[in-house]
Structures are given as structure tokens and as C-alpha cells.
Amino acid sequence: MSGTAKVLHYRAQFSGGRLAVRIGTQFQSRNIININVPGSKNWRSARFMSKGISAEIEKTEKAELHVHTSGSVTPEFLLKWGKDINWADPSYPDFAKLKYIEKKFSVSLTEIFRKDDLASLKRIMESNGDKGEGLEGYLARMDLGHRLLHNNLPAWRALANDIAVNSYTKNNVTYLELRFPMIKPLLKPEEIVEAVYKGLFDAELECPGLKTAMIICTIKMFSMEQAQNIVDAMIALRKQAKYRARLIGIDTAGPEVYRNPQGELEKFDHEKFKIPFALARADGIKVVNHAGEQFLSLEDGLEAIRNSVEVLGAVRIGHALALGIDPGSLQDKTDGYGKYYGEDRIRALQAAQEDLIKFLIERGVVIEACLSSNTQTQPEMIPAIDSHPLGKWISKGLKVVLATDNLTTSHTDLTNEHLLAAGAFGLSMPQITKMISNGFESKLKNNNI
Ligand SMILES: [Zn+2]
């Protein structure tokens, strides 16, 4: 039980003095249920939850539809693969980000790898769960993974394999859609896709019944030309049967509000990618989209969700927090433009949310809810799991699936996300099972290859 102390700070207490902790995957004993609760200060204990439900969730076959490569590099994996990297090489284009990490965590990356210092890597790479740290801090934790993947194709292959095999063996994930950007200055897009494909293919051979697919992430701050280049590369690759069957989704990731090359604050304009994404769809590529996770005003967040569907043709939306947070909670606050949320505006926003929910239900659009990630990146909106809109979405009839977003950065896995949902919203096993089947019903891959 050496790992117990590590997670005591989550303070997830169960009735009868039982302690709920999640350490790795297999840690179970008589009175202990595995669960890892980020931002748990206001989290009500899941008194109803039995070890039976926990075991049932763990053994049920699951589909993971929203998980990124760079945020799922485990500290153990990085320690093994990062030894040959010169962490002090200033010619690495994002060297400043590595220096920032060294300063923020008071570490020397060179020393960490020299001393095999796994504990320090964990501290850097895993969101600690005590409190949200905002999107910026969260994304910084992925920079070590980005450095590894900068120019190392064998690491890409091994990572894809590691994520798939671990998800399968530890969480019974039998269907996986893995997301990654295929733009790395020193690697060709087709090389990255081939490496990921091979890693996933090996995993399928190793894990009976496992099926996998690939989703390419464009980045919201890209120009239309950059998005078009990615789509062109995908379409060219998809002329090969092996990719046509597996390279099946496109996404826009990254901050929804960012600084443009002129240094001005800019929100993502879905029209910018309308043509490239339409061409992708014409080739049979499906669109999934990060939207409504981060916004200057709630109106912007709702608009981003609607535009994902109307402009880009998204069939699933990642995060969609704007759709669920209570507009009433914004009373007496100002938005990112300095505009006041008055009573009339709040009423209009409530109506707009209801309209959008109806619209998404009519269109059959699915929400990918990432509970841990949302508490970590959006602590003001989602200070704890039970303030997440998941419960509201389910009661409104939206089709929702749970996803991890980033296994390492969010310090979670798919079983844990379901346990969090069950605990925070008092979901019954049939409700949990329904969300799990939503995952298989919403997969992008429609064949048996
Ligand atoms: Zn994501």
C-alpha cells in the first residue's frame, strides 16, 4: 500500500471510514474502491458506491474516443525514452518552454534523466488534483511529451502502442480513437501517421478484440492553408486501404482564444477551416471538435459549439462546457470583454442553451465529457466534479460519452472517469452502462477492419 499516502490529499472519503483511492489500476482490497478525485475539496463522497459497481465498471468493455498522445506519455515511458535527449540543447525550437518548466518546478531536466528521478517527472507531468491550474498550466505539463515526439519516430510508434495496450489491459478499452497532430517540423506527416499506425496495429495483434483508429488534430490558431495542408496529406494517405480504414477523423484542438501573429487576442473562427473540413468530409473523414471549453463570453462558447456542427460538420463535440454551466452563476460578473452579465442577458443565455441542446439532440451530436480535465483546466467554471454539467446533460437527454482527454496530464483513466461520474452524480449502473454504450455507438469507425 505504498501508494496510499500519495493520494490521500484527494480526501475522497467513503462511509464507514473507508478511503477511496486510485493507485494505478489493480489496487483493490476489501474496503477500498479505486478512485482518483481531482479538485476534491467540495466533492461529496460517493457513499452509495459499492465495490461491486467499481468492479463492474472496470470489467465492462469501453470505447475511448477522446485521448491525446502528448498528454498521455507516462513518466515511466518518458524516463525510458528521454534518456538520449539533450534536454539542455537550446536549438530545440520550444526550448523556452522547457526552461519555463525547470523554473516553475525548480528542477533540472538533465539531472532528472541522469538520476532516473521518476518522482520529479510525475510532479511535472501529472496535474496534482488539489486545485485546477487553468489551461495554460495544464498544457505546459505536456511540453516534455512534445519534446520527446519532436523528432523521434520510434517513440511515436511505441507511444501509440503503450496507450492502446495499457488502456486495453488496465481499463478494458476495446475500441480506441487516438488523437494527435501530424505537424512536427522535423518529421513528415506520412511518417508520423505510419509510426502511429504501426504502434496501434501491433497493439491490435497483442490484444484480442481491440480495434483502433486515428484522429488528426489541427490547431485552432493555424491558418486556413495549414489546415488545408493537413487535409491534403490525410486524403493522400487515405488512398492506401490501411489508412482509409483507420485515419478517419479530424479535429481542431488548442486554445479557443489565443494570440494571433500580431499579438492580438483572437477567438477561433470556424469559417477559417470551413473549406478544408468540407473537403475532408467529402473524402469520408468525420469531424470531431473541441468547442465551448474556453471562451471570453458564454455567448462565444455557445456559438463555438453551434458552429462546430453547422460550419465544420462535427458529429461529436469535445468538452462543450458552455452548454452546461449555469448562466445564473455569472450574475454580477463580467465577461472577457468586460461586459456585464445582467438579468436579461442571463435569461437569454438560458434560452440559448436550451435551444442548442435541442439542436444537438436533433442532429444526433454527441458530447465527449472529460471530467478530470475540465476541473483542472477550468477551475473557475468547474471547481469540482459535482459542478460539472454532466448530470444536467444526461437529464436533458443529450448523448454523452466519458473520455480521459490526457491520461497522464489529467492523471486519470477511463474507469476512473466513470467512477467519478457515478460518485458525483449518483448514477446507477444502467446509467453508466448507457454512457459506455454511447461510446461504441458514436465511434467513427464503421467497419470491422
Ligand atoms: Zn482534448
Residues whose N, C-alpha, C, O or C-beta is under 5 A from the ligand:
A	BS01	ZN	D405
